[in-house]
């Protein structure tokens, strides 16, 4: 039979490693596969590539082949050569590559998947694991000061796992906390996915957040609305005495600078107090007489305006 230069066919040399031979085989087999390459001679070239691979990746066959080359050179082999049994049977059709790789590379056959060389190579490439996405409820006070919280997630194959999560100061509703490599494991040596936590800032009974500002609704008496006065309140860990101006109207906003929520860089937003004028449920006789006098003054003013 005709003696072929298997090293030349696979574009390697006698010192090439099994890994180099395998890489070149994959490249050339993909290039000359008859299902993809319709040029004349592609089918024959494809047979030679696989025949060469079958010999050069078998330690005993490669050793015998090297001895024959050293003894006879290239051309026609000795009819008694032990290499006569090196044959490659070509099969056409969609499953040819699956059968070949099962026989030579030891891949597990799976007829339910695409068996061409592209899908095989994709299986071998590192694939990053998928992310795990969950959510975390945070109170306004926890967001203002920052906090460390426990979170439990269902991990891949290992059941429930608990992690400590540091919630940074000034976290806002809808922000995300990403914990690298705590997601599902990668495949073929790929990196693990991440754990992504969507933060939900819970509504507070006293303060609403508008951007980086606090908004609080307060009730004051008609006297305070007319004459102004001090209004005491607690904002997180701080007691404030806010000076309310005279002549306040219902729904008017009084702004206290730099007493709101945390901004980026440690700055604070403003505290906005929305005023509601409210008459106390119980008033004394003296207060009632004073309101009567006030009413008389208002009526006189109206008569004067007419």
C-alpha positions in Angstrom: 0.0 0.0 0.0 1.0 3.6 -0.4 3.0 5.0 2.5 1.9 8.5 3.6 3.6 11.2 5.5 1.2 11.5 8.4 3.2 14.4 10.0 2.9 16.4 6.9 -0.8 15.6 6.5 -1.5 17.0 10.0 1.0 19.9 9.5 3.1 18.8 12.5 6.6 17.3 13.0 8.0 14.3 14.8 8.6 16.4 17.9 5.0 17.6 18.1 3.1 16.7 21.3 -0.2 14.9 21.4 -1.8 18.2 22.3 -0.4 19.9 19.2 -1.5 16.9 17.0 -5.0 17.1 18.5 -5.4 20.8 17.9 -4.2 20.5 14.3 -6.5 17.5 13.8 -9.5 19.5 14.9 -8.7 22.5 12.8 -8.0 20.4 9.6 -11.0 18.0 10.1 -13.3 21.0 10.4 -11.8 22.6 7.3 -12.0 19.5 5.1 -15.2 17.9 6.4 -17.1 16.8 3.3 -20.4 18.2 4.8 -18.8 21.6 4.7 -16.1 21.5 2.1 -17.4 20.6 -1.3 -14.2 21.2 -3.2 -12.7 18.2 -5.2 -10.4 16.1 -3.1 -11.8 17.3 0.3 -13.3 13.9 1.0 -10.0 12.1 0.3 -8.1 14.7 2.4 -10.5 14.2 5.2 -9.8 10.5 5.2 -6.0 11.1 5.2 -6.4 13.5 8.2 -8.2 10.9 10.3 -6.0 8.1 9.2 -2.9 10.1 10.3 -4.5 11.1 13.6 -5.4 7.4 14.4 -1.7 6.5 14.0 0.0 9.5 15.6 -2.1 9.5 18.7 -1.6 5.8 19.4 1.8 5.4 21.1 2.5 1.9 19.7 1.4 2.7 16.2 3.3 5.9 16.2 6.5 4.1 17.3 6.1 1.5 14.6 5.4 4.2 12.0 8.5 6.1 12.9 10.6 2.9 12.6 9.1 2.2 9.1 9.8 5.8 8.0 13.4 5.5 9.2 13.9 2.2 7.5 12.0 2.6 4.2 11.3 6.4 3.9 8.2 7.5 2.2 6.8 5.8 -0.9 5.6 2.2 -0.8 5.6 0.3 2.5 6.8 -3.2 3.0 3.9 -5.5 2.4 4.6 -7.2 5.7 4.5 -3.9 7.6 2.5 -3.9 10.8 1.0 -0.6 9.7 -1.1 -2.3 7.0 -4.0 -2.4 9.4 -4.2 1.3 9.7 -7.4 2.1 7.9 -10.1 4.8 8.0 -13.6 4.1 7.0 -15.3 7.2 5.7 -19.0 7.7 6.6 -21.2 10.3 5.2 -24.1 12.0 6.9 -24.8 14.2 9.9 -23.4 11.8 12.6 -20.0 11.1 11.0 -18.2 13.5 13.3 -19.9 12.2 16.4 -18.8 8.7 15.6 -15.2 9.8 14.8 -14.8 11.8 18.0 -16.3 8.9 20.0 -13.8 6.5 18.5 -10.7 8.7 18.7 -11.1 11.4 21.3 -13.4 9.6 23.7 -16.3 12.0 23.7 -19.5 10.7 25.0 -22.1 10.2 22.3 -25.3 12.2 22.6 -27.6 11.9 19.6 -30.0 14.5 21.1 -27.4 17.3 20.5 -25.9 18.9 17.5 -22.8 16.7 16.7 -20.8 18.9 14.3 -17.4 20.2 15.3 -18.6 23.7 16.2 -20.9 22.3 19.0 -18.1 20.0 20.2 -15.7 22.8 20.5 -18.3 25.0 22.3 -18.7 22.2 24.9 -15.0 22.4 25.7 -14.7 26.1 26.0 -15.0 27.6 29.6 -18.5 28.8 30.3 -19.3 31.2 33.1 -21.9 30.1 35.5 -25.3 31.8 35.6 -26.0 34.6 38.1 -28.3 34.1 41.1 -30.7 37.0 41.5 -32.5 37.7 44.7 -33.9 40.7 46.7 -33.3 42.2 50.1 -35.6 44.4 52.2 -33.9 47.4 53.9 -35.5 49.9 56.3 -34.9 53.6 56.0 -32.8 53.6 59.1 -30.7 50.7 57.9 -30.1 52.4 54.6 -29.2 55.7 56.3 -26.6 54.2 58.7 -25.6 51.1 56.7 -25.9 47.6 58.1 -24.8 44.0 57.7 -27.6 41.6 57.0 -27.9 37.8 56.5 -29.4 36.5 53.3 -30.3 32.9 52.5 -30.4 31.6 48.9 -30.8 28.2 47.3 -27.4 27.4 45.9 -26.6 25.0 43.1 -26.8 21.4 44.2 -26.0 22.3 47.9 -29.4 23.5 49.0 -29.8 26.7 51.1 -26.7 28.8 51.9 -26.5 31.9 54.1 -24.3 34.9 53.3 -23.5 38.1 55.1 -24.3 41.2 53.0 -22.9 44.7 53.8 -25.5 47.2 52.9 -23.7 50.5 52.2 -24.6 53.8 53.7 -27.1 55.7 51.5 -28.4 52.7 49.6 -31.5 53.6 47.5 -34.5 51.7 46.4 -33.7 49.7 43.3 -30.0 49.7 43.8 -28.1 46.4 43.3 -25.4 44.7 45.4 -23.2 42.3 43.4 -21.3 39.6 45.2 -18.7 38.2 42.8 -18.4 34.4 42.2 -21.2 33.5 44.6 -23.6 32.4 41.8 -23.9 29.1 40.0 -20.6 27.3 39.2 -19.1 27.6 35.7 -18.5 24.7 33.3 -15.3 23.4 31.8 -13.3 25.6 34.2 -15.3 28.7 33.6 -15.8 31.3 36.4 -18.7 31.1 38.8 -21.6 33.4 38.2 -22.4 36.3 40.6 -25.0 36.8 43.3 -27.0 39.9 42.5 -29.2 41.4 45.2 -31.9 43.9 44.3 -32.5 46.2 47.2 -36.0 47.3 48.2 -36.0 50.3 50.6 -39.1 49.9 52.7 -41.6 52.8 53.3 -41.2 54.6 56.5 -44.0 55.8 58.7 -42.6 59.3 59.2 -40.3 60.1 56.3 -40.6 59.7 52.5 -37.6 59.9 50.3 -37.7 62.2 47.3 -34.4 61.9 45.5 -32.0 62.5 48.4 -34.5 64.6 50.4 -36.7 63.7 53.3 -40.3 64.7 53.2 -42.4 64.8 56.4 -45.9 66.1 56.9 -46.5 68.1 60.1 -49.6 69.5 61.8 -49.5 73.0 63.4 -52.1 75.2 65.1 -53.5 78.3 63.5 -51.6 80.3 66.1 -48.3 78.8 65.0 -49.2 79.3 61.4 -49.9 83.0 62.0 -47.1 83.8 64.4 -44.4 81.2 63.7 -42.7 79.1 66.4 -40.4 76.2 67.1 -41.2 72.7 65.9 -39.4 69.8 67.6 -38.7 66.4 65.8 -36.4 63.5 65.7 -34.5 62.8 62.4 -32.7 59.4 62.7 -30.4 59.9 65.7 -30.7 63.7 65.9 -33.1 66.0 67.7 -34.0 69.1 65.7 -35.8 72.4 66.7 -37.0 73.9 63.5 -37.9 77.6 63.4 -41.2 77.9 61.5 -41.8 81.4 59.9 -44.8 83.5 60.4 -47.9 83.5 58.1 -47.6 79.9 57.0 -50.4 78.6 54.7 -51.7 75.0 54.6 -49.6 72.8 52.3 -46.6 75.2 52.4 -43.1 73.6 52.5 -40.5 74.6 55.1 -37.0 73.4 54.1 -34.2 72.5 56.5 -30.9 72.2 54.6 -28.6 69.2 54.9 -30.9 67.1 57.2 -32.2 64.7 54.6 -31.0 61.3 53.3 -27.4 60.5 52.4 -26.1 61.5 49.0 -23.1 60.1 47.1 -19.9 61.3 48.7 -21.4 61.5 52.2 -23.4 64.7 51.5 -27.0 64.9 52.7 -30.1 66.1 51.1 -32.7 68.5 52.6 -35.5 67.9 55.1 -38.8 69.3 53.7 -41.6 69.8 56.2 -45.1 70.0 54.6 -47.4 72.1 56.8 -51.0 71.2 57.7 -52.9 73.7 59.8 -55.0 71.8 62.3 -57.2 73.0 65.2 -56.8 71.0 68.4 -59.7 68.8 69.3 -60.1 70.3 72.8 -59.8 74.0 73.4 -60.2 75.9 76.7 -62.8 78.6 77.3 -60.2 81.2 77.2 -58.9 79.9 73.8 -62.5 79.9 72.6 -63.0 83.6 73.6 -59.7 84.5 71.9 -61.0 82.8 68.7 -64.2 84.8 69.1 -62.2 88.0 69.3 -60.2 87.0 66.3 -63.4 86.2 64.3 -64.7 89.7 65.1 -61.5 91.3 63.8 -61.7 89.2 60.6 -65.3 90.3 60.0 -64.5 93.9 60.6 -61.7 93.6 58.1 -64.1 92.1 55.5 -66.7 95.0 56.2 -63.9 97.5 55.8 -62.9 96.0 52.4 -66.4 96.3 51.2 
